[in-house]
Amino acid sequence: MAAASGRQALSDISNPQIQETQRRLYEDLLDPTGSPMTPNSLNRQRRSKITPCKPRDEPVACVPNAETDQGVLYETPPCSSQRKRLVPSQKKPFIADETPCRCSATTGLTIKKKRIPSTEEMTERPQLQTILAALSRDQLVSLIGSFLERHPEREGELRSLIPTPDVTPLIENLESLKKTIYKSFPSSRSGSHRDSFCYRRVISHLQAFRITCQEQGKILLQSQFHEAMLDYSLLACSTVAALPDWDNVAHNAVKQRCFRTLTMQCMSALSKSTFEREGYTRLRKRFESVCTINSELQPCLLEVERKLSQL
């Protein structure tokens, strides 16, 4: 009834434009069923026409990666701006030389897998001479002793292969100690370098020289290398003679003690020696030249002459 009366009122307007405008407004006030709309419903309808309703969040799409042929998940569409954005790291290609790594489940740290050596690397070992050269003298003695305990039948063969000891390293050791003695002298002293003050500066080095000279000869004497013992004593006498002579005669006791030690060792080696006549002849010439340096070795020369007289 209200709708019919409204249309009748519109028909009474003479201006067709005003009539059309009023008709549209009147129809907007009515819902599709013809019932009038409340102001709140009218406002909601207008907002729906101006601002469309946003759709719900679409499901996450999988965008294929052309380089790795794997899907990369994006929660939001990628932006088109030029700013730097986080890109999922690409899969690193596996290189045959690299050792694969794995992650520990307990600590979360990356554990590198141990490289297994090949059969050739395991079988390749240094030569025996190279290994023995790296050992000390005590280690070599212990090694040979352990070997002979397991194989006592090889002792005779091993003895026949032992050469005469080389005394050159022993003499070089004494020469090095002699240089240390002269280096210990005070360089800023203007007076005599052979007085008691300088002697107190070098006494410790003199004692080290004496002990080394005695111990090296003792080892040769105990091993019964008589020829090597005599060579060592004759060469060591020249080194001992080069030690400093002090103003105080009592301070020369270390030097004289070295000569007496070498003389006793030479006498012991000569008493047990069994050289031929030519060997004793060469020794007599060498002892004659050494006795001119120090008379302490005169008994050794007499022993050589006695050996020659018995041949």
Buried (B, 14 or more C-beta within 10 A) or exposed (E): EEEEEBEEEBEEBEEEEEBEEBBEEBEEBBEEEEEEBEEEEBEEEEEEEEEEEEEEEEEEEEEEEEEEEEEEEEEEEEEEEEEEEEEEEEEEEEEEEEEEEEEEEEEEEEEEEEEEEEEEEEEEEEEEEEEEEEEEEEEEEEEEEEEEEEEEEEEEEEEEEEEEBEBEEBBEBBBEBBEBBEEBBEEEEEEEBBBEEBBEBBBEBBEEBBEBBBEBBEEBBEEEBBBBBBBBBBBBBBBBBBBBEBEEEEBBEBBEBBBEBBBBBBBBBBEEBEBEEEBBEEBBEBBEEBBEBBEBBEBBBEBBEEBBEEE
